[in-house]
């Protein structure tokens, strides 16, 4: 029973992050290709200034999702993004 409670908590946490990523979909789709590339430089800078991977996770995943759509022509499903969050 207690193991199940932990799994439910983890799933809620992942879904909350996914919701934040999905909320950035419009913002990311409005960026130019050059602006998307510049986000990588921005993320590196933020990390070098002491931010953690968790601090940039939502925006970084939203950028990657948009890049996937533009480059591969495929938009990752929510469940795929959830798997990536868990693996992070």
N, CA and C of each residue as an Amber inpcrd file, in Angstrom:
protein
   264
   0.8180000  -1.1890000   0.0000000   0.0000000   0.0000000   0.0000000
   0.8670000   1.2600000   0.0000000   1.8870000   1.3030000   0.8650000
   2.7050000   2.5070000   0.9500000   3.5300000   2.7160000  -0.3100000
   3.9290000   1.6350000  -0.9560000   4.6610000   1.7540000  -2.2120000
   3.7720000   2.4500000  -3.2480000   2.5210000   2.0830000  -3.2770000
   1.5690000   2.6700000  -4.2210000   1.4160000   4.1720000  -3.9740000
   1.3950000   4.5850000  -2.7200000   1.2790000   6.0050000  -2.3980000
   2.4650000   6.7830000  -2.9530000   3.6460000   6.2130000  -2.8680000
   4.8410000   6.8480000  -3.4120000   4.7740000   6.9700000  -4.9170000
   4.2500000   5.9380000  -5.5740000   4.1220000   5.9760000  -7.0300000
   3.1230000   7.0440000  -7.4610000   2.0280000   7.1600000  -6.7220000
   1.0270000   8.1840000  -7.0340000   1.6210000   9.5800000  -6.8830000
   2.4160000   9.7690000  -5.8310000   3.0540000  11.0640000  -5.6110000
   4.0030000  11.3860000  -6.7550000   4.8070000  10.4120000  -7.1650000
   5.7610000  10.6170000  -8.2580000   5.0280000  10.9520000  -9.5570000
   3.9440000  10.2460000  -9.8340000   3.1780000  10.4950000 -11.0530000
   2.5740000  11.9000000 -11.0400000   2.0530000  12.3220000  -9.9000000
   1.4970000  13.6810000  -9.7960000   2.5830000  14.7240000 -10.0380000
   3.7580000  14.4690000  -9.5040000   4.8860000  15.3900000  -9.6770000
   5.2700000  15.5040000 -11.1560000   5.3490000  14.3700000 -11.8400000
   5.7050000  14.3550000 -13.2630000   4.6250000  15.0450000 -14.0910000
   3.3630000  14.7890000 -13.7750000   2.2660000  15.4250000 -14.5150000
   2.2640000  16.9420000 -14.3210000   2.6520000  17.3950000 -13.1400000
   2.7330000  18.8350000 -12.8820000   3.8120000  19.4680000 -13.7650000
   4.9610000  18.8110000 -13.8740000   6.0410000  19.3070000 -14.7340000
   5.5900000  19.2970000 -16.1910000   4.9340000  18.2200000 -16.6150000
   4.4350000  18.1170000 -17.9890000   3.4630000  19.2520000 -18.3010000
   2.6050000  19.5790000 -17.3590000   1.6430000  20.6680000 -17.5560000
   2.3790000  21.9920000 -17.7800000   3.4650000  22.2100000 -17.0460000
   4.2630000  23.4300000 -17.2130000   4.9320000  23.4510000 -18.5890000
   5.4240000  22.2980000 -19.0270000   6.0490000  22.1920000 -20.3540000
   5.0110000  22.4870000 -21.4340000   3.8470000  21.8820000 -21.3150000
   2.7800000  22.0920000 -22.3040000   2.3250000  23.5510000 -22.3490000
   2.3850000  24.2360000 -21.2130000   1.9770000  25.6410000 -21.1640000
   2.9020000  26.5330000 -21.9920000   4.1190000  26.0740000 -22.2480000
   5.0890000  26.8540000 -23.0300000   5.0160000  26.5720000 -24.5280000
   4.1110000  25.6970000 -24.9380000   4.0270000  25.2900000 -26.3440000
   3.8470000  26.4870000 -27.2750000   2.9320000  27.3720000 -26.9640000
   2.6880000  28.5440000 -27.8060000   3.8870000  29.4750000 -27.8720000
   4.5070000  29.6910000 -26.7230000   5.6870000  30.5610000 -26.6660000
   6.8160000  29.9910000 -27.5150000   7.0500000  28.6930000 -27.4160000
   8.1440000  28.0650000 -28.1580000   7.8650000  28.0360000 -29.6570000
   6.6120000  27.8360000 -30.0230000   6.2910000  27.7800000 -31.4520000
   6.4140000  29.1500000 -32.1150000   6.3480000  30.2130000 -31.3110000
   6.4800000  31.5580000 -31.8750000   7.9380000  31.9870000 -32.0460000
   8.8810000  31.2290000 -31.4750000  10.3010000  31.5630000 -31.6090000
  10.8100000  31.1900000 -32.9970000  11.7450000  31.9670000 -33.4900000
  12.3870000  31.6300000 -34.7660000  13.3780000  30.4860000 -34.5380000
  13.8540000  29.9030000 -35.6190000  14.8540000  28.8420000 -35.4980000
  16.0990000  29.3540000 -34.7780000  16.5130000  30.5730000 -35.0860000
  17.6940000  31.1520000 -34.4540000  17.4740000  31.3730000 -32.9580000
  16.2700000  31.7760000 -32.5980000  15.9610000  31.9800000 -31.1780000
  15.9640000  30.6530000 -30.4250000  15.4990000  29.5940000 -31.0740000
  15.5490000  28.2740000 -30.4320000  16.9900000  27.8440000 -30.2060000
  17.8410000  28.0460000 -31.2010000  19.2590000  27.7030000 -31.0640000
  19.8880000  28.5330000 -29.9410000  19.5170000  29.7950000 -29.8480000
  20.0600000  30.6790000 -28.8170000  19.6770000  30.2140000 -27.4150000
  18.5710000  29.4920000 -27.3050000  18.1570000  28.9700000 -25.9990000
  19.2150000  28.0230000 -25.4280000  19.8810000  27.2600000 -26.2790000
  20.9310000  26.3550000 -25.8100000  22.0610000  27.1510000 -25.1660000
  22.4510000  28.2280000 -25.8050000  23.4950000  29.0970000 -25.2500000
  23.0270000  29.6810000 -23.9180000  21.7730000  30.1020000 -23.8810000
  21.2020000  30.6460000 -22.6460000  21.2200000  29.6050000 -21.5310000
  20.8360000  28.3710000 -21.8420000  20.8250000  27.3190000 -20.8220000
  22.2320000  27.0660000 -20.2870000  23.2120000  27.0150000 -21.1760000
  24.6030000  26.8190000 -20.7380000  25.0400000  27.9440000 -19.8100000
  24.6820000  29.1620000 -20.1620000  25.0390000  30.3200000 -19.3420000
  24.3910000  30.2170000 -17.9630000  23.1210000  29.8970000 -17.9390000
  22.4110000  29.7820000 -16.6640000  23.0130000  28.6860000 -15.7950000
  23.3930000  27.5720000 -16.4110000  24.0210000  26.4890000 -15.6520000
  25.3770000  26.9240000 -15.1060000  26.1350000  27.6540000 -15.9050000
  27.4530000  28.1140000 -15.4490000  27.3290000  29.1420000 -14.3310000
  26.1830000  29.8040000 -14.2510000  25.9390000  30.7840000 -13.1880000
  25.3730000  30.1410000 -11.9270000  25.2370000  28.8210000 -11.9380000
  24.8330000  28.1290000 -10.7220000  23.4380000  27.5390000 -10.7050000
  22.6540000  27.7820000 -11.7410000  21.3330000  27.1460000 -11.7780000
  21.5150000  25.6490000 -11.9860000  20.5560000  24.8820000 -11.5170000
  20.6280000  23.4240000 -11.6560000  19.8570000  22.9700000 -12.8940000
  20.0580000  21.7100000 -13.2510000  19.2970000  21.1390000 -14.3640000
  17.8030000  21.1910000 -14.0780000  17.4390000  20.9840000 -12.8180000
  16.0210000  21.0610000 -12.4540000  15.4580000  22.4630000 -12.6930000
  16.2980000  23.4870000 -12.5130000  15.8480000  24.8630000 -12.7130000
  15.4890000  25.1520000 -14.1670000  16.1890000  24.5210000 -15.1000000
  15.9510000  24.7980000 -16.5230000  15.1410000  23.6990000 -17.2060000
  14.7890000  22.6580000 -16.4670000  14.1530000  21.4730000 -17.0540000
  12.9050000  21.7980000 -17.8690000  11.9890000  22.5480000 -17.3140000
  10.7140000  22.8140000 -17.9920000  10.9550000  23.5200000 -19.3240000
  11.7230000  24.5880000 -19.2890000  11.9630000  25.3480000 -20.5180000
  12.7960000  24.5480000 -21.5160000  13.7890000  23.8140000 -21.0160000
  14.6390000  23.0160000 -21.9110000  13.8260000  21.9270000 -22.6090000
  12.9570000  21.2550000 -21.8860000  12.1310000  20.2190000 -22.5000000
  11.1660000  20.8260000 -23.5170000  10.6420000  22.0120000 -23.2180000
   9.7410000  22.6790000 -24.1630000  10.4830000  23.0510000 -25.4460000
  11.7300000  23.4890000 -25.3150000  12.5450000  23.8310000 -26.4840000
  12.8270000  22.5830000 -27.3140000  13.2110000  21.5080000 -26.6590000
  13.5140000  20.2630000 -27.3740000  12.2750000  19.7360000 -28.0820000
  11.1420000  19.8360000 -27.4350000   9.9000000  19.3660000 -28.0410000
   9.5910000  20.1460000 -29.3240000   9.7740000  21.4560000 -29.2660000
   9.5360000  22.2920000 -30.4460000  10.5570000  21.9840000 -31.5380000
  11.8040000  21.7730000 -31.1510000  12.8440000  21.4320000 -32.1340000
  12.5290000  20.0980000 -32.8060000  12.0490000  19.1310000 -32.0310000
  11.6430000  17.8430000 -32.6130000  10.5710000  18.0440000 -33.6780000
   9.6080000  18.8990000 -33.3640000   8.5130000  19.1510000 -34.3070000
   9.0430000  19.7620000 -35.6020000   9.9540000  20.7060000 -35.4710000
  10.4690000  21.3950000 -36.6570000  11.4430000  20.5410000 -37.4630000
  12.3190000  19.8440000 -36.7800000  13.3720000  19.0980000 -37.4800000
  12.8880000  17.7320000 -37.9550000  12.2210000  17.0050000 -37.0760000
  11.7880000  15.6470000 -37.4010000  10.3610000  15.5880000 -37.9400000
   9.6220000  16.6700000 -37.7400000   8.2280000  16.6800000 -38.1630000
   7.3290000  15.8710000 -37.2480000   7.8170000  15.5870000 -36.0510000
   7.0380000  14.8090000 -35.0810000   7.0430000  15.5430000 -33.7460000
   5.8870000  15.6190000 -33.1190000   5.7700000  16.2590000 -31.8100000
   5.6680000  15.1590000 -30.7610000   6.6350000  15.0830000 -29.8400000
   6.6130000  14.0060000 -28.8380000   5.3010000  13.9850000 -28.0410000
   4.7860000  12.7810000 -27.8510000   3.5770000  12.5930000 -27.0510000
   3.8740000  12.9030000 -25.5870000   2.8230000  13.2500000 -24.8580000
   2.9770000  13.5450000 -23.4330000   3.6450000  12.3940000 -22.6930000
   3.2550000  11.1750000 -23.0040000   3.8100000  10.0230000 -22.2920000
   5.3150000   9.8840000 -22.5690000   5.7550000  10.2700000 -23.7580000
   7.1830000  10.2330000 -24.0710000   7.9340000  11.2880000 -23.2590000
   7.3430000  12.4540000 -23.1360000   7.9590000  13.5120000 -22.3370000
   7.9900000  13.0980000 -20.8650000   6.9220000  12.4660000 -20.3990000
   6.8910000  11.9890000 -19.0160000   8.0130000  10.9820000 -18.7740000
   8.2430000  10.0950000 -19.7200000   9.3350000   9.1350000 -19.5970000
  10.6770000   9.8270000 -19.5220000  10.8580000  10.8720000 -20.3200000
  12.1140000  11.6260000 -20.2970000  12.2980000  12.3370000 -18.9580000
  11.2120000  12.8590000 -18.4040000  11.2880000  13.5240000 -17.0990000
  11.7290000  12.5270000 -16.0350000  11.1360000  11.3510000 -16.0490000
  11.4750000  10.3210000 -15.0610000  12.9320000   9.8990000 -15.2050000
  13.4020000   9.7650000 -16.4550000  14.7960000   9.3590000 -16.6690000
  15.7730000  10.4540000 -16.2570000  15.3260000  11.7090000 -16.2870000
  16.1880000  12.8180000 -15.8740000  16.5320000  12.6240000 -14.4140000
